[in-house]
């Protein structure tokens, strides 16, 4: 039964890895810079990949539990981000259009076009498919990964 748990752990971790690779492809190949909440969603995927690597060698229940927690965390952030994008609730003022705009910038900062960073707001959808944003797709797929991790957790030893 440990082989089944190992397979499920690797499957869920591969799902998180594919989400990370997809996000990086959108960023580095597609030119879509991530917002702050997009970056937040990547960290739990990284933790799930790490759990999968450890779980390949030691397919223990605790590893599956940590993977499930990581996937649930990124799914939750994806749900929160989706709500911010759809104006269901207010997002962090540091990355939304309600954040104050140009306040706190000096005249020199405003005129320096070479050093100006590309501002990506968390409440704007940069890409969508079938009406769902990347945050929404992350929430859905990550919820699926939670189920796989939980199945690995509940497998008998």
NORPEZI-V841200 format. One record per residue. RES is the residue in one letter. OMEGA is omega in degrees with one decimal (none if undefined). BURIAL is + if it has 16 or more other ideal C-beta (glycine too) atoms within 10 Angstrom, else -. Layout:
{{RES OMEGA BURIAL} {RES OMEGA BURIAL}}
//
This chain:
{{X 178.3 -} {X 178.6 -} {X 176.9 -} {X 177.5 -} {X 179.2 +} {X 179.0 +} {X -179.5 -} {X 177.0 +} {X 179.9 +} {X 178.5 +} {X 179.8 -} {X 179.2 +} {X 177.3 +} {X 175.7 -} {X 177.5 +} {X 177.6 +} {X 179.0 +} {X 176.5 -} {X 177.3 +} {X 179.8 +} {X 176.8 -} {X 178.5 -} {X 179.1 +} {X 177.4 -} {X 176.4 -} {X -177.3 +} {X -170.3 -} {X 178.4 -} {X -177.6 -} {X 178.0 -} {X 178.2 -} {X 179.8 +} {X -179.0 -} {X 172.1 +} {X -178.5 +} {X -179.0 -} {X 174.2 +} {X 178.0 +} {X 178.3 -} {X -177.6 +} {X -178.0 +} {X -175.4 +} {X 177.8 -} {X 175.2 +} {X 176.8 +} {X 177.8 -} {X 178.6 +} {X 176.8 +} {X 177.9 +} {X 177.1 +} {X 178.3 +} {X 178.0 +} {X 177.6 -} {X -179.0 +} {X 176.4 +} {X -179.9 -} {X -177.1 -} {X -175.6 -} {X -178.6 +} {X 179.3 +} {X -178.8 -} {X 177.6 -} {X 178.3 +} {X 178.2 +} {X 178.6 -} {X 176.4 +} {X 178.4 +} {X 178.0 +} {X 178.5 -} {X -179.8 +} {X 178.3 +} {X 178.9 +} {X -179.1 +} {X 175.4 +} {X 177.7 +} {X 177.3 +} {X 177.9 +} {X 177.2 +} {X 178.0 +} {X -179.5 +} {X 177.0 +} {X 178.1 +} {X 177.2 +} {X 179.4 +} {X -176.1 +} {X 179.7 -} {X 174.4 -} {X 177.4 -} {X -178.7 -} {X 175.8 -} {X 178.0 +} {X -178.1 +} {X 179.9 -} {X -177.8 -} {X 176.2 +} {X -178.9 +} {X 176.4 -} {X -174.2 -} {X 173.7 -} {X 173.4 -} {X -170.7 -} {X -178.1 -} {X 179.9 -} {X 179.2 -} {X 177.7 -} {X 176.8 -} {X 178.7 -} {X 177.7 -} {X -178.7 -} {X -177.5 -} {X -178.5 -} {X -176.8 -} {X -178.7 -} {X -176.0 -} {X -176.0 -} {X 176.4 -} {X 175.8 -} {X -178.0 -} {X 178.6 -} {X -178.1 +} {X -177.7 +} {X -177.4 +} {X 176.0 +} {X -179.9 -} {X -179.6 -} {X -176.9 +} {X 175.9 -} {X 177.0 -} {X -177.8 -} {X 177.7 -} {X 179.6 -} {X 178.8 -} {X 176.4 +} {X 178.0 +} {X 179.3 +} {X 177.6 +} {X 177.8 +} {X 179.9 +} {X -178.3 +} {X -178.7 -} {X 179.2 +} {X 175.3 +} {X 175.0 +} {X 178.6 -} {X 176.0 +} {X -179.9 +} {X 178.8 -} {X 177.8 +} {X 179.8 +} {X 175.7 +} {X 176.6 +} {X -179.8 +} {X -174.4 +} {X 176.3 -} {X 176.2 +} {X -178.8 -} {X none -}}
//
